[in-house]
Amino acid sequence: MTSTTADAATTSLAAELAGRAGLLPPASMERLSGGKNNRVYLLRSDSGSDSVLKVYFSDKRDRLGAEWRFLTYAQAHGIACVPKPLAKDTSAGAALYTFLPGQKRSSSATSEDVAEAARLIVSLNPPSEAEADAMGPGSEACFTIGEHLASVARRVERLRALDVARPYVEQAVDLVTDRLAPIWRQVAASTLENAKRAGIDIHAPLVPAERVISPSDFGFHNALVHNNTLNFLDFEYAGMDDPAKLVGDFFAVPEIPAPQDCFDVFVSALSAGLALGAAFEARAAALRDVYRVKWACIILNDFLPEDAARRDFALGTNHAERCRAQIAKAHAKLDEIA
């Protein structure tokens, strides 16, 4: 096998997993760009059975386990627009998946893309699906309004201790102190007040019928267009969650954003397709700005030591350009809040 982008250990791992999956040894191996947390390689085969090796960043999250469980579940339910799991090596933190063709959209997604995304969520959640119980909660799963607010509050608090060695850290500190933190206080207070007026107990958990299997980090930044349809990738945060969180993330992701004027259509499609009802629709609307603040925090993760290490693992070390861009993106995300 030829490779210009992988070391000898990764090349050997790729060959081992291909063998476990019953594939011919890969003829070549190419590092793919775009992953922000992990290293991903395209394995070309002379037989045409191309596959993808994913080497996961090692931290407290079980990224491999979450993605493997989700894709195994999706395969069992005949969902073809996501990769199939082929082989894994838990000790090496790596897994092999089928290769899905396509290209990322060059600009904003379309209303038809949003409808296709809604269909995927509905197809992942058939009625009375006992297997869903084995999925486990998604990353940062929230089942009460209070948990949503506490999750974002923790992200805001983390940004009070930025890595002083990162480029443009002074501008990041000013952004957090002078803009993000005050906006968050306003958003959190208004969310609590609206919940009180609506008679919602912010500590009352969702019953099982109100929860869904969620891809979590779900959006068109993790989608490829092929033959006028979408293939979806990257499910390392997947699990059971509040569908309102899925909606909040879906419309707040800054890369290849979902059209904001499709918010009500997407919510209605999930509500009707999964029989979620008016309570879900109200919760999704109430949490919209909460998730805009969350994504402003995520954008600024490059200034946190642990998160910066993950980005360096996946993307390399062009710190200055990326840090400057992240500050501009965080400002833009906060601009969306009325």
C-alpha positions in Angstrom: 0.0 0.0 0.0 1.2 3.5 -0.8 0.6 6.4 1.5 2.0 9.9 1.6 0.0 11.1 4.6 0.0 8.3 7.2 2.7 6.9 9.4 3.7 3.3 9.4 1.5 2.4 12.5 -1.6 3.9 10.9 -0.9 2.2 7.6 -0.6 -1.1 9.4 -3.8 -0.5 11.3 -5.6 0.2 8.1 -4.5 -3.1 6.5 -5.4 -5.0 9.7 -9.0 -3.5 9.8 -9.5 -4.1 6.1 -8.6 -7.7 6.7 -11.1 -8.0 9.6 -13.8 -6.5 7.3 -13.1 -9.1 4.6 -11.7 -6.5 2.2 -8.6 -6.8 0.0 -5.6 -4.9 1.3 -5.9 -1.2 0.4 -3.8 -0.2 -2.6 -3.4 3.4 -1.4 -4.2 5.6 1.6 -5.0 9.3 1.6 -5.6 11.7 4.5 -8.9 13.5 4.0 -9.3 17.1 5.0 -12.1 18.7 7.0 -12.3 16.7 10.2 -12.1 18.9 13.2 -11.7 16.3 15.9 -10.2 13.2 14.3 -8.0 11.9 11.6 -9.7 10.4 8.6 -8.2 8.4 5.7 -9.6 7.2 2.4 -8.5 3.7 1.6 -8.5 2.9 -2.1 -8.9 -0.7 -3.2 -8.2 -2.3 -6.5 -11.6 -4.0 -6.2 -13.4 -0.7 -6.0 -14.5 -1.3 -2.4 -13.2 1.9 -1.0 -13.4 2.5 2.7 -12.7 5.1 5.3 -10.4 4.7 8.4 -11.2 7.0 11.3 -8.7 7.5 14.0 -10.4 9.2 17.0 -9.0 11.8 19.2 -8.6 10.4 22.7 -10.3 12.2 25.5 -13.1 11.6 28.0 -15.7 11.0 25.3 -16.3 7.5 23.9 -16.4 8.9 20.3 -15.8 5.5 18.7 -18.4 3.7 20.8 -21.1 6.3 20.2 -20.6 6.4 16.4 -20.4 2.6 16.1 -23.6 2.1 18.1 -25.4 4.7 16.0 -24.3 3.4 12.7 -25.0 -0.3 13.7 -28.5 0.8 14.6 -28.9 2.8 11.3 -27.7 -0.2 9.3 -30.2 -2.5 11.0 -33.0 -0.2 10.0 -31.9 0.0 6.3 -30.8 3.7 6.4 -28.5 4.0 3.4 -27.5 7.7 3.6 -24.9 7.0 6.4 -21.8 4.9 6.4 -21.9 1.2 7.3 -19.6 0.1 10.1 -17.1 -2.5 8.9 -14.5 -3.2 11.6 -13.1 -1.5 14.7 -10.1 -1.7 17.1 -11.2 -0.1 20.4 -7.7 -0.2 21.9 -6.3 1.7 18.9 -9.3 4.1 18.9 -10.0 3.5 15.3 -12.8 2.1 13.1 -13.3 1.3 9.4 -16.5 2.4 7.6 -17.8 2.3 4.0 -16.9 5.3 1.9 -19.8 7.5 0.8 -19.3 9.7 -2.2 -20.2 13.3 -2.6 -19.1 16.9 -2.1 -20.0 19.4 0.5 -22.2 22.3 -0.5 -20.3 25.4 -1.3 -22.8 27.7 0.3 -26.0 27.6 2.4 -28.2 24.5 2.3 -31.6 24.5 0.5 -35.1 24.0 1.7 -35.1 20.6 0.1 -31.9 19.7 2.1 -33.8 20.6 5.3 -36.7 18.4 4.3 -34.3 15.5 3.6 -32.6 16.0 7.0 -36.0 15.9 8.7 -36.8 12.6 6.9 -33.6 11.1 8.2 -34.5 12.0 11.8 -38.0 10.5 11.4 -36.6 7.3 9.8 -34.2 6.9 12.8 -37.1 6.9 15.2 -39.8 4.3 14.3 -42.6 4.0 16.8 -42.1 1.7 19.8 -38.5 1.0 18.9 -37.1 -1.0 21.9 -33.6 -1.0 20.4 -33.4 2.7 21.1 -33.1 2.0 24.8 -29.6 0.5 24.2 -28.4 3.7 22.4 -27.6 5.6 25.6 -27.8 9.4 26.0 -26.1 11.6 23.4 -23.2 13.8 24.2 -24.4 16.6 26.6 -27.9 15.2 26.4 -30.6 17.4 28.0 -34.0 16.2 29.2 -35.2 19.3 31.1 -35.1 23.1 30.4 -32.8 23.4 33.4 -30.3 21.0 31.9 -30.2 22.9 28.6 -29.4 26.1 30.5 -26.9 24.5 32.8 -25.1 22.9 29.8 -24.6 26.2 28.0 -23.7 27.9 31.3 -20.8 25.5 31.8 -19.5 26.3 28.3 -19.6 30.0 29.0 -17.8 29.5 32.3 -15.1 27.5 30.7 -14.3 30.4 28.5 -13.2 32.4 31.5 -9.9 30.4 31.5 -8.5 30.8 28.0 -5.1 29.6 26.8 -2.8 32.6 27.0 -0.5 31.1 24.4 -3.1 31.1 21.7 -2.9 33.9 19.0 -5.4 36.7 19.4 -6.3 35.5 22.9 -6.7 39.2 24.1 -9.4 39.7 21.6 -11.1 36.5 22.6 -11.0 37.5 26.3 -12.6 40.9 25.4 -15.3 39.1 23.3 -16.2 36.7 26.2 -16.2 39.4 28.9 -17.8 42.3 27.0 -20.2 40.6 24.7 -20.8 36.8 25.1 -21.3 36.7 28.9 -23.7 39.6 29.0 -25.8 38.2 26.1 -25.9 34.9 27.8 -27.2 36.4 31.0 -30.0 38.1 29.1 -30.8 34.9 27.1 -30.9 32.7 30.2 -33.1 35.1 32.1 -35.6 35.5 29.3 -35.7 31.7 28.8 -36.5 31.2 32.5 -39.1 34.0 32.5 -40.8 32.6 29.4 -40.9 29.2 30.9 -42.5 30.6 34.1 -45.1 32.4 32.1 -45.9 29.3 30.1 -46.2 27.2 33.3 -43.3 25.0 32.4 -41.4 23.3 35.2 -37.8 23.7 34.2 -36.8 20.6 36.2 -39.5 18.2 34.9 -37.8 15.6 32.7 -39.1 14.6 29.3 -40.9 11.2 29.3 -39.4 8.6 27.0 -41.9 9.2 24.2 -40.7 12.8 24.0 -37.0 11.8 23.5 -35.5 10.8 20.1 -32.4 9.1 18.7 -30.3 12.1 17.7 -27.2 12.3 15.5 -26.2 15.2 17.7 -23.6 17.3 15.8 -26.2 17.3 13.0 -26.0 19.7 10.1 -24.9 20.2 6.6 -21.3 20.6 7.7 -21.5 16.8 8.0 -23.3 16.1 4.8 -22.2 15.3 1.2 -24.3 15.9 -1.9 -24.3 13.0 -4.3 -26.7 12.5 -7.3 -29.0 15.3 -5.9 -29.3 13.5 -2.5 -27.5 13.8 0.8 -25.2 11.5 2.6 -24.6 12.2 6.3 -21.4 11.7 8.3 -19.8 11.9 11.7 -22.0 10.6 14.6 -19.5 10.4 17.5 -21.9 12.4 19.7 -25.1 10.5 18.8 -27.6 9.1 21.3 -30.9 9.7 23.0 -31.7 13.4 23.5 -34.3 16.1 23.5 -35.4 16.8 19.9 -35.4 20.5 20.8 -31.7 20.3 21.3 -31.3 18.6 17.9 -33.2 21.5 16.4 -31.3 24.2 18.3 -27.9 22.7 17.1 -29.2 22.1 13.6 -30.0 25.8 13.0 -27.1 27.3 14.9 -24.2 25.4 13.3 -22.2 28.1 11.5 -20.7 26.0 8.7 -23.0 25.5 5.7 -25.9 26.8 7.7 -29.5 25.6 7.4 -31.8 28.3 6.0 -33.3 30.1 9.0 -36.6 30.6 7.3 -37.0 26.8 7.3 -37.0 26.6 11.1 -40.8 26.3 11.5 -41.0 23.8 8.6 -38.3 21.6 10.1 -39.9 21.7 13.6 -43.3 20.9 12.1 -41.9 18.0 10.1 -40.4 16.4 13.2 -43.5 17.2 15.3 -45.8 15.5 12.8 -43.5 12.6 11.8 -42.7 11.7 15.4 -45.9 12.7 17.1 -44.1 15.1 19.4 -46.8 17.7 19.8 -47.1 21.3 20.8 -44.8 21.1 23.8 -41.9 20.1 21.7 -42.6 23.0 19.2 -42.7 25.5 22.0 -39.5 24.2 23.6 -37.6 24.3 20.3 -38.6 28.0 19.8 -37.8 28.9 23.4 -34.3 27.4 23.2 -33.3 28.9 19.9 -31.1 31.7 21.3 -29.7 29.4 24.0 -28.2 27.3 21.2 -26.9 30.3 19.4 -24.9 31.2 22.5 -23.8 27.5 22.8 -22.4 27.6 19.2 -20.6 30.9 19.9 -18.9 29.1 22.7 -18.1 26.1 20.5 -16.5 28.4 18.0 -14.3 29.8 20.7 -13.2 26.4 21.8 -9.9 26.9 19.9 -8.8 29.1 22.8 -9.3 26.4 25.4 -6.2 24.2 26.0 -7.9 20.8 25.7 -10.0 21.7 22.7 -7.1 23.3 21.0 -5.2 20.1 21.3 -8.0 18.2 19.6 -8.1 20.7 16.7 -4.3 20.4 16.4 -4.6 16.6 16.2 -7.1 16.8 13.4 -6.2 20.0 11.5 -2.5 20.8 12.2 -1.1 23.9 13.8 -1.9 26.9 11.7 -3.1 28.7 14.8 -3.0 32.4 14.0 -5.2 32.2 10.9 -7.8 29.9 12.5 -8.0 31.8 15.8 -8.6 35.1 14.0 -11.3 33.6 11.9 -13.0 32.0 15.0 -13.3 35.4 16.7 -15.1 36.8 13.7 -17.4 33.8 13.5 -18.3 34.1 17.1 -19.3 37.7 16.7 -21.4 36.8 13.7 -23.2 34.1 15.7 -24.0 36.5 18.5 -25.3 39.0 15.9 -28.1 36.5 15.2 -29.6 37.1 18.7 -32.2 39.8 18.7 
